[in-house]
């Protein structure tokens, strides 16, 4: 007796069609994700005197961001009337008049020995400096007040940490 041959239309046939569909999908995705050349196409010169010229796109410099290195100075305890001028002078001596500051961290040293008083000291300096309109701070994204330690200065001092902007302005 002759045996009948098993057909491939069972599970193996379905798996083959599945792989074929997935391969087709993969080809469509690869073709669709190709990046076209953004440069304009120039026409080939013809016998007429008309020529087409293209200008290259303007070069874009590196994006502006925060520098990972910081500059520090100690702001001594100063009466409110002199605090902004003293801050401006110390900052200009540290970074120069044309530098752009992106982030300022203030670490206040407690006057009373209480840990929370350090935040009050740095917040008070922040409230004086931010509205003063110091030119180097015009680009500052944030000025943050923190609690400093005794190693940051004498009682009432503030350690100022500046993160400058990098890249073109």
N, C-alpha and C positions, 0 to 999 in steps of 0.2 A: 503494500500500500504506500501511496505517496503521502508525504506529510506536507501540510500547508506551511508556507513560509510566513513568519510573523511580520506584520507591517510596521512601518516606522511612524505610524500616525498616533501612537500612544504617548506616553510620558516623554520619551526621547524626542519625538517630533515637536511637542510643545516647547521643550527646552530649546530646541534649535531655533524656533520662531522667536522666542524671547531674546536669545542672544542676537539674532538678526535685528530686532527692533532696537535693542540697546546700542548696537553698533551704529545704526542709522542715526539715533538720537545723539550719540557722541560726535558723529561727523557734522551734524547740524550745529551743535554747540561750538565746535572748533571753528567752523567757517564763520559763524555769527560773531565770534569773539575776536576775530582778527582786527587789528587797529589799522585804520586807513592812514595814509600819509597826509598830514594837515597842510603841507606846503602847496601853494597854488601851482597849477600847471601852466607852463609857458608855451605859447604857440610857436611852432617852427617858423622861421622866417620864410616868407614867400617872395615872389618876384617884385611885389610892390614895396614901397618904401616904409610901410607901416610896421613898426616893431612893438612887441609887447615886453615890458620890463616889469619885474616884480621886485619889491623891496623886502628884505628879510624882516621877520618879526622883531620887535624891540627885545633886547635881552633883558631878562628879569633877573635881578640880583638875588642873593640868598635872602630868605625870609628873616624878618627881624624877630628876635626872641631874647630870652633871658640868658645872660652869661652864667655859667656854672660856678665861676669863682666870685667870691664876694670881697668887698672892701669894708673895713671896720674902723670905727673911731669911738672914743668915749666922750659923751656929752656930760660935763660936770653939772652938778646942781647949780642952777642959775635962776635969779629972779625972773618972773614972767615977762617983764618989760624988756629984758635983754636976751631972752631965750631964743627967739627966732633969729636975731642977728648972730648970736654965738653959733647956733646950729648951721646957719648958712656959711659962716666963715670956716668952721671946721670941715664941713662937707666939701666946700670948694678947695680947701687945702688938700683934701684926700683924693678927690676925683677930678678936679679941674672945673672950669666954668662952663664947658661945652658938653660935658657928659650927660647922658640920659639915663635916669634911674628907672628901673622897672618894678622893683619890689623893695620895700623898706621894712626891716624887722627891728623893733625896739625892745630891749631887755632892761627893764627898770630894776634898780637895786633898792630894796626896802629901806625906808628911813627909820622905821620903828622896830625892825627885827621880825615883824610879822610877815609871813610869806606872801599873803595877799596884797600887802602894801606895795610890793614891787610892780604889780600890774597897774595899780593906781598911779604910780610914778610915771610909767611908760605911757599910759593912756593920757595923762595930763600933757606930756610933751607932744603926743600925737595931736591932741586937740589944739595946741598952739601952732604946730608946724603945717598941718594940712591946709588950713584956710589961708596961710600966709602967701601963697602964690610963688614959691621958690621955683626958679626956671628949670633947674635940674630935675625937679619932681613933677614937671608938667606931664611927663609920659608915665608916671608911676601908676601901675595897675592897682596896687594895694599898699597900705601902710598898716602894719599889724603890731599890736602891743602885747608883750609877753612878760612873764616874771623872770627877772635875772637872778643871778647868784652873787654871793659876796666876792667871787673872783672876777666879776664883771666891772667892779669899780667900788668907790666909796659909797657911803650911805647917800641916797638921793640921786646918784649918777645913773645914766642910761647908756648902755652899750648899743650903738647903732650899727646895724649890718645892712649894707647896700648891695643889691644885685643889679648890675648895669645891663642895659640893653645891648645886644650884639646885632651885627648886620647893618644894612643901610637904614637910614632914618627917613 
